[in-house]
Amino acid sequence: MLDNLIEFLAHCAITGLSLWLASFIFHGISFTSKKSLFVAAILLGVVNGIIRPVVIILTIPLTLITFGLFLLVINALMMLLVSALVAGFRVSGFWTAFFASIFVTVLSLLMGELILPSEENFAYPYIMENKGVMI
């Protein structure tokens, strides 16, 4: 349980850092305080974990017709939703959210790969300990 909480907080920190960097690159994104950045990062994680999958399921036909490009629109809409819910987090428009969501997603994935250990790194010592025989 504690491992899941630590992993969630690490993902929130990575998302927060990505959002903070996006606010420097995209002039249409701004935060009024550190608290609004923190709340936006947590809420974006919750929205992407709960609401986004439901929206993806509901829009499967449109996603298939656009060869998956509609998922970029869904990401932008999730960022706009979070900006509407968090006081102090402002996204100026759809296109800012569209390109910023691509930036935040790519940067979060890259930082996550560098910072967070993957599952295969956990399995490696166990395999070596048992001389290559997985039980």
N, C-alpha and C positions, 0 to 999 in steps of 0.2 A: 504494500500500500504506500509506504513512504517512498519507494523508488518511483512509483507512478506520479506522485506529487512533485518530486524533484524533477522528473522529466518534463512534466507540465510547466513548471516554473521556468525551466531552462528554455523551453519552446517560447514561452511568453517573453522572456528576456531577449531572445533572438528576434522575435517579431517586433518587440519594442525598439530594438536597435535598428532594425530595417525600416520601421516607420519613421524614426528620428532622422535617419539618413535620407529617406525619401522626402522629408520636409525641406531639406536643403536643396535637393535636386529639382523638385517640382514646387514652383512658387504658389500653386493653388492649394497646398496642404500646409496647415499650421496647427500648432498646439499652444495653448495659453499657459500651460504649466506642466511640470513633470507628472503631476497626478493625472492629468487628462491623457498624457502619453501612456502611462501605466494602465489606466482603465481601458483605453482604446486597444492596447495590445492584448489584454486579457479578454475583452469582449470580442475582439476579432477572432481569437482562438476558439471561443465558445460558439460564435456564429458559424465559423467554418466547420466546426465539429458537429453542430446540431442542425442548423437551418439550411446550410449549403447542400448537404446530401439530399434533403427533402426536395429542394428546388431542382437539383440535378435529376432526380427521379421523375419529377413532374414535367420536365422539359426534355426528356429523352428523344422524342421525335424531332424537335428543333435542333438538338445537339447532333443527331445523326445526319440530318439534312445539311448542316453546316460543317460536317466532318470534324466536329469537336470544337470549332472556334467559338461557339456560343458559350463555352465554359469560361472564356475570357470575359464575356459580358457578365456572367454570373459572379465572377470574382470582383468585378467593378461594382456591381450592385451590392455585394456584401460589404465592401468598403464604404459605400454611400450610406448603407443602413447603419453601420457603426458610427459614422460621423453624425447621423441624425440622432442617435441615442446618447452619445457622449458629449456633454457640455465641455467646450474648450477644444474640441477636435473639429476642424473645419476642412472640408474638401470642396473646392470651388465648383466642380462640375463633373459630368460623366466622363469626359475624355481625360481629365486629370486623374480621376479614379481608375480609369481603364489602364493607362500607362503606369501609374503608380502601383497598381495591384500586380502588374507583371513584374515590375522592379522588386517589390517587396517579396513576391513569391520566389523569384530566382535568387535573390540575396539570402533569404531565409533558408532555402534549400542548400545553398553553398556553405553558409555558416553552420548550419546544422550538421552537415557532413564533416566539417572540420572540427567542430567543438564536441558534439554529442557522440559517444561511442555507439557503434552499430552492434547489432545482435551477434554477428559473426565474430566480433572481437571478444565477446563473452564466451563463445563456444570454443575458441581456439585453445585456451589453457586447459579446458576440460578434455579436449581431444588429445592434447600432448600428454596430459597426466595419465591417460589410459592407453598410451602408446598407439594412438591412431584408431582405436576400436571404439566406435560410438555405441553406447548402450541405450 
